[in-house]
């Protein structure tokens, strides 16, 4: 594979060493190709090759310059720019028209992953709490018009490349991505995970720290409001999805892990 003038060897190579990773490597390459073609306002690496080499599933892409998003941890100005760019870019992945979340769509899009999470909860108390969270989400979502769209599903700082000012120049690792899902979740995951990294606390503590608007940092609140405004979403949808976040992130994880992790949602979120 030629690197191009001045670019020799500047590649990222993904090699699937486990059966479950083969699907993710293939999907990652396919999404890079698709995002570059269909969503040019969302920067991603240039896909170069996908295939089997000596029995191993391999994907190769042009390496994105700059810093990894984790390098801006603890740098408010750079984190602010990263959040701001994410709030702008992610709206471009949404469908132009809103879709009404009816009972059928809730059952097909959301309930299966909720059931998966519930099956893995050993604690009766946690099971009851999560069921109540799901019931409240159903009340808050069914009958509501929302703009669905492409779901990266694992958007956090380590899956971003930024420049020296914190501007996002590449969204990485699309192996868990989904064709059509709820809006806002990717941005919530980025913000909550970044708060977790900066404080060194748990997922649960980071999640709880942004539940109330008055506890959010200005850069967090600004990114969330800008996304909601640009996506023309009802302002109260933010709270509905925030309260459901532990179940959503647990469901995403279980769909993509090589093996199940019973009681993960209780341990991570102290539910």
N, C-alpha and C positions, 0 to 999 in steps of 0.2 A: 504493500500500500504506500504510494508516494505521499510524503508529508507536505510537499509543496515548498516553494522558495522560503527558506528560513524557518520552516516548520517541521523539519525532519524529526521523527520520533515523538512529536507532540500529540500523542494519542492516549486515550484512556481505553483500556482493554478489560472487558468483563468476561470471566470464564466461569461457567456454571459447574461447580464441583458436587452439587447435590441434585437429585432428581427434581425437587420442588423449585430449584433455582433456574432450571432450564426454561420453564414457562416465564419466569420473571425477566430473564435476559432477553428472550424473544419479544416479550411485550414491551420492555424498555426501548428496544431498537425501533419497534413499530410505532410507538408513541412519539419518539423523536422525529421520525419521518413525517408523521401526521401533523404534529404541532407546527413544524416548520412550514408545512404546506397550507394548513388551514387556519392557523392562528399566528401570523407573522409578528404580531405585537408582543408575543410571549417568547423571550429569548431562550433557546435551548442549544445544546451542542449539535454539531453537524454529524449525522450518522454516516459512517463510512463502509461498514461491512457487518453482515450477520450470517453465520453459517456454522458448520461443524468442521473442526480441525482436529484430526487424530482422535476422533470420538468425543471431543469436548464441544459443548455449545459455546460459541464465542461471539461477542459483539464488540465492535470497535467504533469509536467516535473521536472527533477532533477535540482535543483538550481545550477547555475554556481558560483563558488567562485570568489574572486577578487573584483575589483572596477567597478562601472558603468562608462561608457565612459564620462558621464558628470563630473565626479570627476577630470578628467585631464584638464578641461577647464582652460586656463591660464597657463598651464605647457607646454612650448614648447618642451622639450625633450620627454615627454610622448605622446604629441599629434603627434609629428613626427613619433614615433614608431607606433602609432595607424594608421596613414595614410599609412605608409609603409606596414604594415601587410594587410590593406584593399586592397591596390593596387595589392598585390600579391594574396590574397585569391580570390578576385572577378573575376580575369581572369580565375580561375578554373571553374567558373560557365558558361563559354562561350562554345558554340559548337565548336568542333575542326576545322570544315570547314567553310569558309566564305560563305555567301549567298548574291546574288545580290539583292539589293533593287530596284525592278521594280515598275511600276505604280500600279499594282495590290496589291503588298505587302504594299505599302504606303497607299493605300486606305483601306485595311482591318486592318492593324496593328495600324496606326496612325490617319487617318482622323476622325474616329468616336469620339475619345477623343478630337480632335481639335474642331470638331463641337460642342461638349458638352460645351467646354469652351466659344466658340463664342456665343452660345445661352444665356449665362449668363452675357454677357457684355452689360451694359446699355449705356455706353458712345460711341458715334459714333467715336470719335477720338481714343479711346482705341481699339475699334473694328477694325478700319482700321490698326492700328499699329500691332495688333496681326495677322491679315490676311497677312500683309506683312512679318511678321516673319515666318509664315507657308509657304508662297510662296518661301522665300529664303531657307527654310529648304528642300522643295521639290527639288529645283535646286541643293542643295548640297548633297542630299541623293540618289535620283533616279539615277540608273545606277552605283552606288557605291557598291563594295563588302565589307560587314561588317560581323563580327562574332556576331551573335545574341546569346542570352542565358537567363538563369534564372534571373529574375528581383525581387530583394527584395522589392523595390518600396517605402520603408520608412526608408532607412538606415541613421541614425543619431546617435550621441553619446549616446543618452538615450537607444538605441536599441543594445548597445554593452556592453560586460563585458571585462575588461582588467586586466592584473596583475599589480604589483607594478612598472614595467618598461614600461607600456603602451602597451604591447603585447596583441593582441586580443585573448581571450580565449573562446568567445562565441558570436554568432550573434543571437539576440533575435527577437521576434515579427514578424513572417512571415505571418501574417494574410492578408496582402494586396499583397502578392507575385504573380508573373505571370510566366507562363511557358516559354514564349519566347518574348524577347523585345530587344531594342537597347542596345548596350554595353555602358559602362562608366557612365551611368546616376546615378547609385547608388553611385559611388565614388564622382561625382560632388555634389550630394545632401549632402553627409557627410561633404565634405570640405566647401561648402557654408553655411550649417547650423551651422557648428562649428565656422566659421567666424562671423556669426550673433550672436551666443551666446557670443562670446568673446568681441565683440564690443558693444553689447546691441542695435544694430541698426535694421533696417528693412531687410526683405528678399531682397528687391530691392537693398539696399546699399551693402549688402554682395555679391550679384550676380555681381553687377557692379564692385566691388572691385577686382574680379579675371578675368574679361573679357580680360584685357590686360596682357600678360605674365610679363611685367616689374613691374606690381603692385602685383603680387602674392608673397607670402612668399616662401622662398626656399623650405620649407617642402611641401607646396602645389604643387609647380611646379614639384618637384622631384617625388611626388606620381603620378601625372598625366602623366608625361613622362614615368615613369617606367611601368605604366599600358598600355599605348599606345604601348610601345616597346614590352612588353610581349605578348600582344594580336595581334601583327603585324598589327596594324591599321594605315591607312594613317594619317600623322601628322595633316593635315588640318581638319580632322573630329572633332577634339577637339573643334575648334572654331565654327563649324556648330552646334554641340550639345550644346555648352555653350550659344550661342545666342538664341537657342530654349528653354532653360531650364525653363523659367517662364511658358510657355505653357505646357510643359511636367509635371511639378510638379502640376500645376492646374488641368490638366486632371487626373492625378493619384488621387488627393485628391477628386475630384468630383465622381470618380468611387467607392470610399470607404466611403465617409461621409454618415451619416444617413439622411442628408438633404442638399439641395443645398445652396450655399453661393454666391448669385449674386454679380458680380463686384469684387470678391475676387482677381483676378489677377491684376486688376487695383490698388486696395488698397494696396496689398502687394508689388507690383513691380513698382508702380508709372508709369504705362505705359499710 
